[in-house]
Amino acid sequence: MEWWPMDFTYKRVCHRGFDETVNAVERCVRSHGFVIDRAHDLQATLASKGFSIQPLRIYELSTLIEVSGAEGGITSSQCRLHVYVEGEVVYVSAIRSAVLCEVFEADALSSRAQAVEQRVVELVDAATA
């Protein structure tokens, strides 16, 4: 396999503060077909151990996806969404599942990954609008 440059994450700037962005993400999750399985406040966790970092929240999301074709049926899928600050800018990002399938040549997961990625992109766009 040849290596090619590509973006492994889908990332958008949010023009609100960190807390407002976190609230926007949490409001948009269910309306885009996801459930928050876990939320990790890494800034708070590391602060309790004496480390200081800029705000960072990681959400573990799950969803049910209907897949057509050979893979057919309804299946569960998981992904992660990140809300973080770099400098003074707030970002919302997610790992692109379809790109990972390409990199790892996981054709069997491709339809599901594309469906999940599309819904994640819509979620990120709605949360940062």
N, C-alpha and C positions, 0 to 999 in steps of 0.2 A: 504494500500500500504506500502510495506517495503521501508525503506530508504537505498540507496546504494550509495557508493562513485562514482562519475563520473565527468568528466570535462564538465563544462557548457560553456566553451569558447574554441575556436580553436585559438591557439596563436603561432606565429613564431617570432624568432629573425631576425632582419634585420641588416646586417653588413655595412650599410650606415648611414649617419647622418640623423637627423630628417627631415630636409627640403627635402633631396633627397628621403627619404622614402615616404613623403607626395606626392611628384611629381610622384613617381612610382605608388602609389595607384591610384592617379587621372588619370594616363595614362591607367591603367589596367581596370578601372571600366567599361567603355563602351565595351571594347573587350570581357568582360565576361557577357555581357547582362544586366548590371545595369545602372541606371541613378542616379546621385547625386541629391537628393531632397534638402538637406541642409548640410552645413558643419559648424561645431561649433569649433571655436578656443578657447578652454576654458582657455588657458594660457593668451591670450590677453584680453578676457572678464574679468577674475579675476584681471589682472594687472590694468585694468581701474578702478577697485574698491579698489585698494591698496593691493591686495594679490599677493603673488609670488608662483607659482607652476612650476614644470617641464613641458615641452611641452606636450600638449594633444590636439588632434584633433579628433572629433567624426563626422563620416559621416552617414547621414541617406540616405539609398539607396532604390530604388524600382526596380522591375523587373516584366516582364510578364513571367508566367510559364505555360507550357502546362502540364496538369495532366490527366493521363489515369485512367481507372477504374471507380468506382462509382462516384467519384468526378469530372470526366472528364471535359474537356474544357480548356479554357485559363483564367487564373486569375492573378491578381496583388498580389505581395507579397512585404513586406518591411523588411528591416533588418538594423542593425547598424554595422559599422566597426570602430575600434579605432586604432589610431596611437599614441603611447605615449613613454615616456622615464622613465625608472626606473634606478636610479644610472646613469651609463654611457651607458646603453643598450637600443636600440630602438626596440620596439615591434609593431607588427600589430596583432590585435585580433578581433574576432567576436563572438557573442553569437551563440551557436549551436541550431538552431531552431528545429531539430529533437529530441534533448535531452529534450528541453522544452516540446514538445508534449508528450514525455514519462512521464515526471514528472507530468504534469497536465492531463494525460490520455486523450489527445485530439486526439483520433484515426482518427476522421474525417479530421484532418489537416495533418496527417502523411505523405502522399505521397507528398504533396506540400512542407512540411517542409524538407523532405529528398532531394527533387530536389533543393530547395533554398540552403540548407546547402552544397550540393556538389559543386554548383557554387561559393559559398562564399569561400569554402576551396581552390578551384582552383584560385580564385582571390587573396587570401592571399598568396598562394604559389608563384604565378607569381610576385606579388609586392615585395616579399622578396628574390626572386632568385638573 
